[in-house]
């Protein structure tokens, strides 16, 4: 993961540059239309990153809505060069 991932707030706006998605079952795919991601910590020495997120997503092809609230992550990663 690039050291350029800085703590801060990021928004999901439906564009694929910053997005969130959910695959439910084998065939229902939800793509975020609005939402946010907050990177709380990024420790490049320990290769760990933590944060919280929430978003509203629409299913394709059904059009069903899904609201994800109070999501969180605490990830350790391995650098691959």
C-alpha positions in Angstrom: 0.0 0.0 0.0 1.3 3.4 -0.9 2.6 5.6 2.0 0.6 8.3 0.3 -2.7 7.1 1.9 -3.1 9.8 4.5 -5.5 9.9 7.4 -8.5 12.0 6.5 -12.0 12.0 5.2 -12.9 10.8 1.7 -16.3 10.8 -0.1 -18.0 8.2 -2.3 -19.7 10.0 -5.2 -20.6 7.2 -7.5 -17.5 7.6 -9.6 -15.1 4.6 -9.7 -12.0 6.6 -8.5 -13.2 6.3 -4.9 -16.0 3.8 -4.4 -17.5 1.1 -2.3 -19.3 -2.1 -3.3 -21.0 -5.1 -1.8 -21.7 -8.5 -3.4 -24.7 -10.2 -1.8 -25.0 -13.8 -2.7 -23.8 -14.8 -6.1 -25.7 -12.3 -8.2 -26.7 -9.1 -6.4 -24.1 -6.3 -6.8 -24.5 -3.0 -4.9 -22.4 0.1 -5.9 -22.2 3.1 -3.5 -23.8 6.3 -4.8 -23.0 8.4 -1.7 -21.0 7.9 1.4 -17.8 8.4 3.2 -14.6 6.8 4.4 -12.4 8.1 7.1 -8.8 6.9 7.5 -8.1 7.1 11.2 -4.5 5.8 11.2 -1.9 4.7 8.7 1.2 3.3 10.3 3.7 2.6 7.4 6.3 1.2 9.8 3.8 -1.5 11.1 2.0 -1.8 7.7 -1.4 -1.2 9.3 -4.4 1.0 8.5 -7.6 1.7 10.4 -10.8 3.5 9.6 -14.6 3.9 9.5 -17.1 4.1 6.7 -20.7 4.4 5.7 -22.5 4.5 2.4 -25.8 4.1 0.5 -25.7 1.7 -2.4 -27.9 0.6 -5.3 -28.2 -2.9 -6.7 -27.7 -3.8 -10.3 -29.9 -4.8 -12.0 -32.7 -4.8 -9.4 -32.4 -1.2 -8.2 -32.7 -2.3 -4.5 -31.2 0.0 -1.9 -28.7 -0.9 0.8 -27.5 1.3 3.6 -24.2 0.4 5.3 -23.7 2.3 8.6 -21.0 2.2 11.3 -18.6 0.1 9.2 -15.0 -0.2 10.4 -11.7 -1.8 9.5 -8.4 -2.6 11.1 -6.0 -4.1 8.5 -2.4 -5.2 8.5 -0.9 -5.5 5.0 2.2 -6.7 3.2 4.2 -4.5 0.9 4.8 -6.1 -2.5 7.4 -4.5 -4.7 
